[in-house]
Amino acid sequence: MKITLVKSLIGCKKDQIATANSLGLKKVGDVTEQPDNAQTNGKVNKIVHLVKVCK
């Protein structure tokens, strides 16, 4: 699955920032390719308001 960070991490909780960083997303517009599994889906659900997902 392709994940894009579309909103800034400024003002987010520390755990949400850590989740975005663990997916490889640091700046707005960053795109990463991740496997479609339960672990990745859990991370995306935590920051769903900040990212756009294409499967």
CNS distance restraints for C-alpha pairs under 8 A (distance, minus, plus):
assign (resid   1 and name CA) (resid  33 and name CA) 5.69 0.50 0.50
assign (resid   1 and name CA) (resid  34 and name CA) 5.30 0.50 0.50
assign (resid   1 and name CA) (resid  35 and name CA) 5.94 0.50 0.50
assign (resid   1 and name CA) (resid  36 and name CA) 5.71 0.50 0.50
assign (resid   1 and name CA) (resid  53 and name CA) 6.95 0.50 0.50
assign (resid   1 and name CA) (resid  54 and name CA) 5.87 0.50 0.50
assign (resid   1 and name CA) (resid  55 and name CA) 4.45 0.50 0.50
assign (resid   2 and name CA) (resid  31 and name CA) 6.88 0.50 0.50
assign (resid   2 and name CA) (resid  32 and name CA) 5.78 0.50 0.50
assign (resid   2 and name CA) (resid  33 and name CA) 4.60 0.50 0.50
assign (resid   2 and name CA) (resid  34 and name CA) 6.36 0.50 0.50
assign (resid   2 and name CA) (resid  53 and name CA) 5.83 0.50 0.50
assign (resid   2 and name CA) (resid  54 and name CA) 5.15 0.50 0.50
assign (resid   2 and name CA) (resid  55 and name CA) 6.21 0.50 0.50
assign (resid   3 and name CA) (resid  31 and name CA) 5.62 0.50 0.50
assign (resid   3 and name CA) (resid  32 and name CA) 5.36 0.50 0.50
assign (resid   3 and name CA) (resid  33 and name CA) 6.37 0.50 0.50
assign (resid   3 and name CA) (resid  34 and name CA) 7.42 0.50 0.50
assign (resid   3 and name CA) (resid  51 and name CA) 6.63 0.50 0.50
assign (resid   3 and name CA) (resid  52 and name CA) 5.86 0.50 0.50
assign (resid   3 and name CA) (resid  53 and name CA) 4.71 0.50 0.50
assign (resid   3 and name CA) (resid  54 and name CA) 6.53 0.50 0.50
assign (resid   4 and name CA) (resid  25 and name CA) 7.70 0.50 0.50
assign (resid   4 and name CA) (resid  29 and name CA) 6.18 0.50 0.50
assign (resid   4 and name CA) (resid  30 and name CA) 5.70 0.50 0.50
assign (resid   4 and name CA) (resid  31 and name CA) 4.43 0.50 0.50
assign (resid   4 and name CA) (resid  32 and name CA) 6.62 0.50 0.50
assign (resid   4 and name CA) (resid  51 and name CA) 5.48 0.50 0.50
assign (resid   4 and name CA) (resid  52 and name CA) 5.19 0.50 0.50
assign (resid   4 and name CA) (resid  53 and name CA) 6.50 0.50 0.50
assign (resid   5 and name CA) (resid  25 and name CA) 6.39 0.50 0.50
assign (resid   5 and name CA) (resid  27 and name CA) 7.14 0.50 0.50
assign (resid   5 and name CA) (resid  28 and name CA) 5.22 0.50 0.50
assign (resid   5 and name CA) (resid  29 and name CA) 5.38 0.50 0.50
assign (resid   5 and name CA) (resid  30 and name CA) 5.60 0.50 0.50
assign (resid   5 and name CA) (resid  31 and name CA) 6.69 0.50 0.50
assign (resid   5 and name CA) (resid  50 and name CA) 6.08 0.50 0.50
assign (resid   5 and name CA) (resid  51 and name CA) 4.53 0.50 0.50
assign (resid   5 and name CA) (resid  52 and name CA) 6.53 0.50 0.50
assign (resid   6 and name CA) (resid  28 and name CA) 5.45 0.50 0.50
assign (resid   6 and name CA) (resid  29 and name CA) 5.88 0.50 0.50
assign (resid   6 and name CA) (resid  50 and name CA) 5.82 0.50 0.50
assign (resid   6 and name CA) (resid  51 and name CA) 5.31 0.50 0.50
assign (resid   6 and name CA) (resid  52 and name CA) 6.60 0.50 0.50
assign (resid   7 and name CA) (resid  28 and name CA) 5.96 0.50 0.50
assign (resid   7 and name CA) (resid  49 and name CA) 7.99 0.50 0.50
assign (resid   7 and name CA) (resid  50 and name CA) 4.94 0.50 0.50
assign (resid   7 and name CA) (resid  51 and name CA) 6.89 0.50 0.50
assign (resid   8 and name CA) (resid  27 and name CA) 7.10 0.50 0.50
assign (resid   8 and name CA) (resid  28 and name CA) 5.77 0.50 0.50
assign (resid   8 and name CA) (resid  50 and name CA) 7.29 0.50 0.50
assign (resid   9 and name CA) (resid  17 and name CA) 6.23 0.50 0.50
assign (resid   9 and name CA) (resid  26 and name CA) 7.98 0.50 0.50
assign (resid   9 and name CA) (resid  27 and name CA) 7.86 0.50 0.50
assign (resid   9 and name CA) (resid  50 and name CA) 7.84 0.50 0.50
assign (resid  12 and name CA) (resid  16 and name CA) 6.34 0.50 0.50
assign (resid  12 and name CA) (resid  17 and name CA) 6.53 0.50 0.50
assign (resid  13 and name CA) (resid  17 and name CA) 6.44 0.50 0.50
assign (resid  14 and name CA) (resid  18 and name CA) 6.16 0.50 0.50
assign (resid  15 and name CA) (resid  19 and name CA) 6.12 0.50 0.50
assign (resid  16 and name CA) (resid  20 and name CA) 6.26 0.50 0.50
assign (resid  16 and name CA) (resid  46 and name CA) 6.86 0.50 0.50
assign (resid  16 and name CA) (resid  47 and name CA) 6.22 0.50 0.50
assign (resid  17 and name CA) (resid  21 and name CA) 6.17 0.50 0.50
assign (resid  18 and name CA) (resid  22 and name CA) 6.09 0.50 0.50
assign (resid  19 and name CA) (resid  23 and name CA) 6.48 0.50 0.50
assign (resid  19 and name CA) (resid  43 and name CA) 6.25 0.50 0.50
assign (resid  19 and name CA) (resid  46 and name CA) 7.70 0.50 0.50
assign (resid  19 and name CA) (resid  47 and name CA) 7.53 0.50 0.50
assign (resid  20 and name CA) (resid  24 and name CA) 6.48 0.50 0.50
assign (resid  20 and name CA) (resid  25 and name CA) 5.16 0.50 0.50
assign (resid  20 and name CA) (resid  26 and name CA) 6.87 0.50 0.50
assign (resid  20 and name CA) (resid  43 and name CA) 7.94 0.50 0.50
assign (resid  20 and name CA) (resid  47 and name CA) 7.29 0.50 0.50
assign (resid  21 and name CA) (resid  25 and name CA) 5.09 0.50 0.50
assign (resid  21 and name CA) (resid  26 and name CA) 5.79 0.50 0.50
assign (resid  23 and name CA) (resid  32 and name CA) 7.25 0.50 0.50
assign (resid  23 and name CA) (resid  34 and name CA) 7.72 0.50 0.50
assign (resid  23 and name CA) (resid  43 and name CA) 7.94 0.50 0.50
assign (resid  24 and name CA) (resid  32 and name CA) 6.47 0.50 0.50
assign (resid  25 and name CA) (resid  30 and name CA) 5.62 0.50 0.50
assign (resid  25 and name CA) (resid  31 and name CA) 6.97 0.50 0.50
assign (resid  25 and name CA) (resid  32 and name CA) 7.17 0.50 0.50
assign (resid  26 and name CA) (resid  30 and name CA) 6.78 0.50 0.50
assign (resid  34 and name CA) (resid  40 and name CA) 7.14 0.50 0.50
assign (resid  35 and name CA) (resid  40 and name CA) 6.95 0.50 0.50
assign (resid  36 and name CA) (resid  40 and name CA) 6.47 0.50 0.50
assign (resid  36 and name CA) (resid  41 and name CA) 7.04 0.50 0.50
assign (resid  36 and name CA) (resid  55 and name CA) 7.91 0.50 0.50
assign (resid  37 and name CA) (resid  41 and name CA) 6.19 0.50 0.50
assign (resid  38 and name CA) (resid  42 and name CA) 6.14 0.50 0.50
assign (resid  39 and name CA) (resid  43 and name CA) 6.51 0.50 0.50
assign (resid  40 and name CA) (resid  44 and name CA) 6.21 0.50 0.50
assign (resid  41 and name CA) (resid  45 and name CA) 6.10 0.50 0.50
assign (resid  42 and name CA) (resid  46 and name CA) 6.45 0.50 0.50
assign (resid  43 and name CA) (resid  47 and name CA) 6.79 0.50 0.50
assign (resid  44 and name CA) (resid  48 and name CA) 5.44 0.50 0.50
assign (resid  44 and name CA) (resid  51 and name CA) 7.64 0.50 0.50
assign (resid  47 and name CA) (resid  51 and name CA) 6.64 0.50 0.50
assign (resid  48 and name CA) (resid  52 and name CA) 7.48 0.50 0.50
